[in-house]
Amino acid sequence: MTFGRSIAVAALSALTVAGCSTASGSYTWVDSYVQPPRTADRDYVLAPGDLVSVRVYNQESMGGRMRVRGDGKITLPFVNDIQAAGLTTTALARQVEKRLKDFVVSPVTTVVLEEARPVEVYVLGEVVRPGRYAIEQDGSVLQALAAAGGLTPFAARDRVFVVRTDPAPVRIRFRYGALTRLEGSATKFALRAGDTVVVE
């Protein structure tokens, strides 16, 4: 074996063992990626588009179901507009209680997140319609690709990546075939707000 061939074989072996460094840059295969747990409702920060249910103990007429508006507020009987965006459901319940003290003695309020706002992700690269798309909470990579019109004829079907920056920067690699055949961890992977899907 020539010296040059030995170097080439050694380099190929190193790449095979590493499994995460190629011309595409560093990445983690989706089957090796551990997805952070979803934020519990009590820690979830409300934003425009979220649907909440507000209940006041023994005062049914003071609550209701409402969606957080674009200005970040909801409207409740008696208290009118109240800021919801930027608060957890628990913090919003405390704010509602403060506002209701002029009408009810020691009000007890609960706020429940009934429907989370759509998740906004970017889909870039070799897709028909690159851009920003809103998909349902816990939506899949396949749903995001479908929203973007699918892959172009030039797409590398084994080089689909999700770029995620929170809680730490990471590139997660998928094979398109595994996505469409519902194979492996790819089927359980849920996109999060701020993710970018890139098809090379």
Helices and strands as residue ranges (DSSP letters): H 3-18, E 21-22, E 25-26, E 28-29, G 30-32, G 41-43, E 51-56, G 60-62, E 64-67, E 73-76, E 80-83, H 89-100, E 109-115, E 119-125, E 131-135, H 141-147, E 160-164, E 170-174, H 176-180, G 184-187, E 196-199
